[in-house]
Amino acid sequence: MDERLQRLKERVREGYYRQSRQTTGIDLLAECEREQLTWMQRSARLTRRQCEAERVVIEPDERIVFTRTLLEVPPIYSPEQEARLFSGRTMHELGPVNNICADWGMVLSQGLLRRREIAQESRARHAGDPEAAAFLDGAVETIDAVLGLAARYAAAARELGRADIAALLDQVPAGPARTFHEALQSLRILQAVVWLSGSYHVGLGRIDQYLEGYLRADLEAGRLNLASAEDLLAEFFISLNKDSDLYPGVQQGDNGQTITLGGVKPDGSPAVNELTRMALRISRDLAMIDPKVNLRISGDTGLDLLSLGAELTRKGLGFPQYSNDDVVIPGLAAHGYNLEDARDYVVAACWEFIIPGRGMEVVNIGAVSFPAAVDGALRAGPAAGDTFDGILSRVREGIAAQVNHLAGEYERLLLPPAPYYSILMDGCLEEGRDLSRGARYNNFGVHGSGSANAADALAAVRQFVFEERSLPLADLLEALDANFAGSEELRCRLADAGPKVGNDDERADSLLRWLFAAFADACEAYGRTGKGGILRPGTGSAMYYIWLAQGHPGMREPVVEATAEGRRKGEPLAANLAPSQGIRVQGPISVLQSFAKLDYRRICNGGPITLELSDSVFRDAEDIRKVAMLVRTFARLGCQQLQLNALNLEALLDARAYPERHKNLIVRVWGWSGYFCELSPEYQDQIIRRHMFQLA
Amino acid sequence: MVNGIVFDIREFSVHDGPGIRTTVFLKGCPLACRWCHNPESQSARPQVVTSPAGPRLAGTVYTPEELAGILNRQAAILKDNEGGITFSGGEPLTQAAFIARVIDLLDGLHVVIDTCGYGSEASFRLLLARADLVYYDLKLIDPALHRSFTGRSNRLILHNLRVMSECRTPFVIRVPLIPGVTDTDENLSAIAQLVSGLPGLIRVDLLPYNPAAGAKYAAIGRKFDPGYDEARPVNANLAVFQAAGVDARLT
């Protein structure tokens, strides 16, 4: 990385760009009220006014421009109006369309002026359809807003004597990108405006696919060489970190600015190219939290590419996250995705598989708490006087009830109009239908959380209560109610002596598989949602590994107290697919073998196996190659997704004590990485505990 | 039938031989090196280890069939990844008959023996006949110093080194660099002279002292009393090996 890039990176880390920020945002509400604008009109007006209010920032050494200066996305309705709009309806998270992926390649190759023409042609066709006309008018307004913003940047560049920047912006985003540089500049502005319009978790998708043609043409024509191309891509990656503190998320860093590399093309042929490797190298050398890298692999992926991935893992950023095409693509196809679309999947903010340009999916409508389902089933046990099978049948009912409850809530889902995002998708303009009204795929995803805890709890109950008959169910329930006060010996027996997920122990793994089958059955039984989609069961936990154990304001899921695998009240559940916390396992191979037993064709929403390796594992090229072999083993065993973290316990402990010394320490938290010192203490402690355990 | 006692089985043990390997740590060691970082490996009996992650009993007794069964479950994965099984310790030589039986029951896996070399020639030959590679520790060449810092004479160790070389089993010499003890120029030169030109020698690995060596003593209720200055930088003198024509590296 040369001096210029170092400087650009340091400026971002020092918060240099904050000085350009405007202290007051725009006020839209009065204007919207005065003109009595509809929701659609307000949404378009928001994009327009935000673009107009952006101040131009061009640093002398920048070659890709746009820096956000507006702190906030202003409301377009008052809180009272919003409450009325959503009365009896379900708001998803913060409200706006989020956590999807645009068809960036299409927009880059067409340019906004062509998108505008398409909107107008469609407007003419839909003249008799007021709703379509209103949407298309809104879409055109947002296109004009972005063109205006780009024109102001171009004019300012000219004044500053930056003819190079002005020339770029004369071409894009209005026209089709012709070069790699133009494509990156166009993408920077197009994506930034999505954030400015209030949408979030704005994924960037398969950059190594849709940008590769530009790169190849430049290399062939001699306009770029590999070094100058890397320089541009590195600057683009740095630029994605400039404004990320302004993005909404549960924790800073949880911003869903992901890229998905590698895999296969829609026709099934290998998709790995020079840009795939370049993006991995740059991410490794920059060591910044954006963009978050996903790498699609298969059992046949070569160790050279996987070694590049391992070198990135060594940086401790918590990525790349690996998705196994051998498993993911058939899973999506089994859930109704057309094969070409399934092969084109990308990973959303955390791990959910979505189709760029064609999915308006809500991949995280909530979580099923497996531990709560088990707990409820146990509590009904003494009265029912039943068998282990009786407990299982009530667990099944409990899972179905949770699925039905979440899906029922989302039958009333109301998504605000998204005229700007719509122009970046396939078919919205053509069909005169706003993205919020649906796209080709409109499925809902449900996380299946605390799975290892629930399987371990069931395994302990089967062994101690029913097989050995050494623990009456009533005594167990009493101990759980007392949070194991006075029964520490029992708690240790439950925690240590029973079979555990993560040790390739069929006694526990069979129950894990059973839980997910019951979950998949419940989703299938639910059938079509009102949005015309299905429910996709998944293996992720997101923040639910904390929330389901400790509660959180406004959550729809049940909270569980002490549980039968020996977990005390309030202690976190396992994150995603991982052994229960505090369980000693033989090592990563056994963990992979346990989770390889799931039927991933039926659980296709995503959710990674989470493995942590001490950074001491990665000493030299030979070690890197071994980590690459471990990742290949994950794929060959038929697991679905893998999040591999490199952690240094001393660094974590020191960072908790002296945060000022460790501002750059990055850790993977659940589906994302953040700066350790910026995480709240309960997340810090959880990460430290995970790591201590591993070294013990 | 002879059973074995194991204090840990660790998968993906990346520094114990080629490829993806699982390392079996045998419990019990005839030496008592002052710098031992695995104090729970010394006694051949089960004992409780207390750590921030909670107490745990170190020391599980297996029949050869049980241990081989556990290891064979991952045989396909280990073979697919250029790896195998490493027997470490503790000291494998003290349980040679058990390990030999386990190896005979393994599903054709590559085997590394990680040994201090202290044991009878007969025991050692049992393992040499079955090992693909040996990691052989050499600590101190001076007999008095060896006895003083490890509690035992180095006579058997030096003898077994010759036995191994005559058997032509490929081996790597591993030298723990203990500040002021094993890292003296005299000791390192003596090691270099001794191993130079030995048939079967692949290379010499110098293992820099780990200042966390004493970390586990409190966990088993012992006091760490090294008898040397832990803070002193080690003398990683690779030149004496080069001079003797021996491939040596710092790991």
Interface residues (C-beta under 8 A of the other chain):
Chain A: D504 G582 R584 Q586 G587 P588 I589 S590 Q593 L613 V617 R619 D623 K626 V627 M629 L630 R632 T633 R636 L637 R689 M692 F693 A696
Chain B: I9 R10 E11 F12 S13 V14 H15 G19 I20 T22 S51 P52 A53 G54 R56 R73 Q74 I77 D80 N81 E82 T251
